[in-house]
Amino acid sequence: MDSARADILAARHRLATRGWIPRHAEAFRHLPPPAADVWLGEDAGQGAVACEAHPLAGAGWTLHPFGLSPQGRVSARWLDAGDILQRDELFAGLPRAAGAHENGANDAAPFAWAHRALCRQGLRLRIGGSPDGDHGPSETVWLQLRHQPRQAVEAPLLVIEVLPGVHSVLVETHERQPQACGQAIVQNLQVHVLLGEGASLHHLRVAAPGAADCVAHHLHATLDAGARYVQALIASGSRYHLQREVIELHADRATAHSAALLLAAGTAMEHQVRISHAAAHTASTLEDLALASGAARAVLNAHTRIAPGALHADVRQQLAAIPTGGQPKLVLRPHLEIHNDEVQASHGAVWGALPQDALFYARQRGLDERQARGLIVEGMAGALMRRCFTDEPMLDALAVDTLLHAAVDSHLAAGAQAGHG
């Protein structure tokens, strides 16, 4: 038996002996995920049905230049996890169960094992450097990554390595194209971000699954000294949709900022963020805004840990949720775990309807109810994104306002349909 097959069988054995995520698991208490059979393609009615993606997609990923922006040096390797040597290269340096090591994060370990058992292909990106091996500072590297599903049940892998001193802007999109794959899918994605010393990555992620899809995206970021990771997420709900981030700030002066706009119209959506501060002068900011309508379920689950050695850590958490119609269930869970007195930390949660005075003044401008709601929500979402991506030309280049307008308009339209259904 080759080592690739042995690794797959070992992962399945681990799931069989340790079991799937129990319903009482703290991290998943409010929105339990479907059973392991669903993620392994063994559920009734599931199978390895192919979805037609672009022939150059490789593992479902297509890599694109970003307009006329300088590209710098990028190494991209599409790898086959069924091949012994390529599987070793694909998983090289990655934890066997990413993010499953502290503060209840073991709750998510079964997802990692299911991914290991099902993963067939992946992409490794190495950003920066030069042909002579120089890893010194360079111009900002701009890239676009698009993913389309290749199977009805799949476990894609993406590894992003930004070399020391390199700055990069990456747009990663998961937007279903019906002509490419018109059926409901199950997707267990693992993304690993590795930032070298002094490197930075501004990461715009868009995840818009189909309403009947089951989707779990797990992102694990590890930052070296002085590195900066900034992620802006725009995500909509589905039958089950989990966005989970584990960010490790274990080197001096590493910083992270995560901002998310989450939209659930009669669907399910959970955002889990676990940030670990284990070094001095580290800083993190987390801001979430959830919109929910109909019978939607939306959970914002944040946990930041400050270790004893994280002197002068600076931590900010702010969660907000707004029902936009119907009777959605909204759960906000900010949490700080502090083991050092010499830190600055704050957290908060705000739940409530859109301000009636703002709606009144918007209606006075001749807007109907839906347009008024859209205008106010877009303003709130735009402010959220501007606190995350503080460079205005970058926001313009990424067309963030256009993305927000489309996401909010789609959410309000879906909510109106649900209300009339």
TORMARKE-179577 format. One record per residue: y, x, z of N, C-alpha, C in turn. Coordinates in steps of 0.05 Angstrom, whole numbers, plus 5000, padded with zeros to 4 digits. Example, Ala and Ser with C-alpha at 12.3 -4.5 7.8 and 13.67 -1.06 7.14 Angstrom:
% residues 2
488652645156491052465156493452645156
495552575142497952735143500152585157
This chain:
% residues 421
497650175000500050005000502550185000
504550124982506950284981508750215004
510750395010512450355033514250115030
515050045006516749805002515249555011
512749525002511149295010510649305040
510149535051509649555080512149465096
514549545086516949465100517349165099
516749045077517048755074515048615093
512548705094510548585112511248625141
512448855147513248915175515448725184
517348665166519548485172518448205177
516548115160515347845163513747835190
512348055196510848055221512748045245
515048175243517048165264518047875269
518547735247519347455249517147285261
514747335253512447175262511947215292
512347455301511747515330514147455348
516547505339518947465355520047185353
519447055330520346775327523146765315
523846525307526446465295528546415317
530946375310533146335329532646075344
532346095371531845855386534345675388
533945425393536145235393538045285417
537045425438538745475461540245745458
539945885436541346145432544346105434
545646255451548446215457550246225433
549746415415551546445392551246215373
549046075373548545865353548145595366
549145565390548645325406549945075393
552245105380553644875370552944805341
551844995326551044945299548545105292
546145005302543745165297543045185268
542145425259541445455231538745335224
538345275198535645175189533445375197
530945285196528745445205528245685187
526545875196525946115181524746055153
523145845151521845775126523945725104
526245615111528345565092529345825080
529846025097530946285088528946455074
526346405078524246565065523146425040
524246185033523346045010520745915013
519845865038517245735043517545445051
520045345051520445065057519444895034
518644645041517644465020519744424998
518844454973520644404951522244644943
521944874957523345114949521545294934
522745484919521145674904522945874892
521846084880523446294868524246214840
525845994838526845904812529146074804
529146164779531246344770533746174764
536046294769538646184761539846364740
540846244719541946414697544646524705
544846774710547346914715547947094691
550347204691551047384669549047614667
548147684643546047894641546848164652
549348214655550248474666550548464697
549748234709550248204737548448374755
546248484744544548644761543348474783
544148534808543148384831544848134837
546048024817547847794821550747884823
551248144824553948244826555048334799
557548284794558948404772561448544783
561848784774564148944784566248954762
568748904769570848884750573249054758
574649164739577249294746579249084753
581349164766583348974775585949014759
586248854738588648864722589249144712
591749234715592549494706592749684730
591749604753591949774777590150024773
590950254786589350494784586650454796
584550544783581850494792580750714810
581750954807580651174823577751224815
576251344833573451404827571651224844
569851084829568050894842565250954831
563350984850560551004842559150744850
557850614830556450364835553550404827
551750324846548850354841547550084846
546449954825544849714828541949804832
540849724854538249834863536149614866
533649684859531349504861529949554887
529949354905528649384931525649384930
524549314907521649324904520649594896
522349774888521650054881521950224906
519950394910519850544935522350724939
522950884918525251064921527850914921
528150714905530650564904531050404930
528950304941529150164967530150354989
529050594989529950785009532950845006
533850874981536650924976538350694983
537450444977538950204983539450165013
537350215029537650165058538350415074
538850645060539350895074541750865093
541350945118543450955138544250685150
542850465142543450205153541650135176
542749995196541049905219538949705209
536649705221534549525213535149235219
536849185240537648915246540648935253
542348925233545148975236546448785256
547948905274549548745293547848635316
545348715318543548605338543148805361
545348855376544949065396546349015422
548348825423549648795448551048515449
551748435473553348195477552247945465
549647905466548447675455548147685425
548847915412548647935383545747925374
543847965393540947945385540247675375
541947475381541447205371541147205341
542647375327542647375298540547555285
539047705302537147895291535047765272
534147525277532247405257533347385229
535947335226537047335199536747605186
537147825201536848095190533948145181
532048055197529248095190528447925166
529447685165528847515141530047635116
532347765119533647895096531948135087
530948285107529348515100526748435085
525648205093523248115081523648005053
525947895047526447765021528047925002
529548125012531448264994529948394971
530948354947529748464923531548654908
534148614910536048784896538648804913
540149014907542649054921544549244906
546949254916549049424904550249604925
550449864919551850054936554350154921
556650124934559150224923560150454940
560950664926562150904940564850944928
566950894944569650884934571151144943
572351284923573951514928572551774920
573851994924572752254917573352324888
572352554880572852654853570252794843
570052844818567652974808567053244821
569053384832568453644844567853614874
567653354883566853314911569253294930
571653304921574053284938574253004949
574452974975574752714988577552674999
579452814989582152794999583552534992
585952495002587452244997587852204967
587851954959588251894931589851634929
590351544904591651294900589851064910
591050844916589550604924587650514902
585150464909583150384889582950074891
583349934869583249644868580649564853
579149374864576649294852576248994856
574648874838573748594841570748584839
569548444858566648394858566148094856
564548014838563747724836560747704839
559947504853557047464857556247174848
554147164832552946914824549946924833
548946704843546146704852544246754829
542046894834540046954814537446804820
537046714844534646564852535446324870
533646124871534145904888534245984917
532646184924532646304952532946604948
535146714960535647004955536847134979
536647404979537747565002539147804990
541547764979543047994967543948194988
544348444979545348654997547648794983
549848844999552148994989552849205009
553149455000553949675018556549785006
558649795022561249905013561950145030
562050375018562850615032565450715021
567550735038570150835031570451115043
570751315026570751585036573251655052
573151865068575451935086578051955071
580151835082582851855071583351685047
581351525038581651365014582551085022
584250965006585250695010584250514987
583250284994582150104974582849814979
583049664958583449374959581149254943
579549074956577248964944577348654946
576948524923576648234922573748164918
572548024936569647944934569447644933
568347534912568347244909565447144906
564946914919562446774917563146484910
563646424885564346164876562346064856
560945844862558845754846559845654818
558445744797558945654770556645464762
557145204760554945024754553345084729
554745194709553345264684551445504688
551945664710550245894715547845814732
548345644752546145554770546945284782
545745074771546544804779545044694803
543044834814541544724836542544834863
541644694884542344794911540845054916
542245234930541145504935541045554965
539445754972539345864999540046164997
542046255011542946525008543446655035
542046875040542347035064543347305056
545947335057547347585047547947765070
547448025066548248235085550248425071
552548465084554648645074555148865095
555049115087555549335105558049485095
560049515112562449655106562649915123
562850145110562950395123565450535116
567350575135569950695130570050975142
570651175125570851445135573451485150
573751725161576151795177578751745161
580551595172583151545159583051365135
580751255129580451075105581450795112
582050635092582850365096581750185074
581049935082580049745063581349475068
582849365048583849095049581848925033
580448745047578148605036578748305035
579148205011579547915008576947794999
575847605015573347475010573647175006
572447074984572546784978569746684976
568946494993566246384993566446084990
565545984967565745694961563045594951
561145554969558445464961558445174952
556245094940555844804934555344654959
555944394958555744224982552844214994
550844254977548044234986546844514992
548444724990547444994994547045055024
545245245030545045365057545845655053
547945745066549046005062549546145089
548746395091549346565114550246835104
552746905109553847165102554247325128
553047555129553247735152554647995143
556948045155558448295149558448475174
557748725169557648925191559449155183
561649195198563549405191563549625213
563349875204563450105222565750285214
567550345233570050485227570050755240
570750965225571051235237573951265248
574551495259577151535271579451475252
581451325262583851265246583351085223
581050965219580550785197581650515203
582150365181583250095184581849905165
580749685177579449475161580949215164
581749095142583248845141581748655124
580948425135579448225120580847955121
581247835097582247565095580047395082
579247185095577047015086578046735080
577246635057577646355050574946235044
574046045061571245945058571145645062
569445515047569045225049566245165058
565844925070563344855082561244765062
558744735072556544645056554444515075
552044475065549944365083549744535108
549644795105549944985127551345235117
553445315130554945545121555845715145
554745955147555446135168556746385156
559046455167560446705162560446855188
559047085189558847235214559747525209
561547625226562547895224561948045250
560948285247560748475270562348725263
564448775278566249005272566149195296
565449445290565149655310567449855309
569049855330571350045333570450245353
568850435345567650635363568750915360
571050935346572451195343575451155348
576751355358579551345366581251235343
583151065351585250955333584150785310
581750705311580750515291581950235296
582650095275583949835277582649635258
582649385266581549175249583248915252
583548775229584948515229583248325212
582448095224580847895210582347635211
582847515188584147255186582447075168
582046825176580346645160581446365159
581346255135581945965130579245835123
578445645140575845525138576145225133
574745115113575244845105572544695103
572344485118569844325119570544025115
569743915092570243635087567443495086
566643385109564043255111561743455110
562243705115560243915113560144075139
558544295139558244465163559344745158
560744855178561945125174562145255201
561245505203561545655228562545935221
564546035236565446305234564946445261
563346645260562846815284563947085279
565547185298566647455297566147595323
564847825322564247985345565448265341
567448335357568848595354568248755379
567549005375566849185397568749425397
570249455420572049675424570649875443
570050115433568750315449570150585450
572650595440574150845439577150785446
578550995453581350965461583150895437
585350745444587450685425586450535400
584350365404583450195383584949925385
585049785363586449525362585049335344
585049075352583948875335585548615338
585648465315586948205315585148015300
584747785312583047575299584647315299
584947195275586246935273584646755254
583946525264582446325249583946065248
583845935224584945665221582845495207
581945285221579845115209580944835204
580344725180581044455173578444305169
578244065181575743915179576343615176
574643485160575043195156572343055154
572442785154570042635153568242685177
565642725172563742785194563143075195
565043245187564543535186564143645214
562743875214562444035239563444315233
565344405249566544675246566644815273
565645055273565545215298566845485293
568745555311570045815311569145955336
567746175332566346315354567146605355
568846685373569946955374569147095400
568447345398567647505422568647785417
570347885435571348165433570648305459
569348535457568548685480570148945481
571249005505572649255509571049415529
569949635520568149805536569749965557
568450075577569950235598571550465586
570650585565572050815554574250755534
574750495529576750415509579550395521
580650615530583250625542585350535522
587250375532589550285516588750125491
586549985493585749815471587649575470
588149475446589949255441588449035426
588148805439586448585428587948325427
587748185404588947925401586947735388
586747495400585047285388586747025387
586546885365587846625363586246445345
585246225356583646035341585145765340
585145645316586545385313584845205295
584844945302583344755286584944495283
584744385259586344145253584443935239
584043705250582643485235584543365215
583643345190585343245168584442965160
582642845175581742575168578942525180
578342275185575642205195575342295224
572842355232572242435259570542685259
571642915251570143155251569643265279
567543425282567043565307568043855305
569843935322571144195321570644335348
569544575346568944735371570345005369
571945075388573345325389572345485413
571545735408570345895430571546175430
574046215440575046485443573846615468
573246875467572047005490572747295490
573647395513574247675517572447785539
571248015535569648155555570948425560
572248455583573948695587572748855610
572249115605571149295625573149535630
575649495625577649705628580349565635
581649675656584149555665586549635648
586349865634588649965619588549875590
588749605586588649495559590749265557
591349185533592948945528591048745513
590848505523589048315511590048035515
589747865495590447585497588647425478
588247175486586746995469587746715473
587146535453588046265455586646085435
586745825441585545635423587345385422
587845295398589645065394588144855376
588044615386586744395371588744165370
589144055346591043825345591543745316
592843515314593543405288595943545276
596343495250598743595237601243475251
603343625254605743515267606943285251
607343065265608342825252611142855241
612843005255615543045246615543195219
613843395217613643545192612743365169
610743195175609843005155612042815146
613542725166615742535160617842665141
618642915148620643045131619543115104
616943175102615743225076615742975059
615142745072615142495057617942415048
619942505063622742445055623442595029
621942795022622442944997621142814973
619942574977618742424955615842484951
614542624971611742684968610042464980
607642424968605842224980604442355004
602742205018601442295042599842555037
598142555016596442785011598143025003
600142994987601843214979603343335004
604243155022605543245046603743415063
601243305067599343455083598743725070
598343725044597843975030600044175033
602544095031604844275034604844405061
604444245082604544345109602144545114
599744465106597444625111597644895095
598544875070598945125055600845305068
602945195080604945365094603645505118
601945365133600645485156598645695146
597145635125595145825115596546075103
598746025089600246255078601346435100
602346325122603346495144601046655156
598646525158596346665169595646905151
595646865125594947085107597047305107
599547235110601647435110601647595136
600647495157600347655181598047845178
596147785161593847955156594448165135
595148085111595948255089599048265089
600148465103602948465108604548565084
603248675064604548785040604948555020
607448465016607948234998607148284969
607648514958606748564930603748554928
602248634949599348614948598548324948
599748154964599147864964599647744937
601847824924602547714898600447804877
599648064879597648164860595048024863
594347954887591747824893591947524888
594347414881594647134876593646964900
594347054924593346914948594446624950
597046584943598146324944596646124925
595946224902594446054883591645984894
590346174907587746124919587945924942
590045954958590445764980590945484970
592645464950593345194939590745064929
589145204914586645094903584745014925
584445184946582545124967583444884984
586044864990587044645006586944384990
587744394965587644154948584844044945
582944224941580144144939579144014965
579944134988579144025014580243745018
582843705013584043445017582843244998
582243314973581043134954578243054963
576743244973574043184983574143005007
576143055025576442885048577242605041
578942575020579742305011577342155000
575642294984573342164973571342074995
571042245015569242175037570341935053
572941915055574141695069573841425054
573641445028573341205012570441135006
568641325014565841285008564441085026
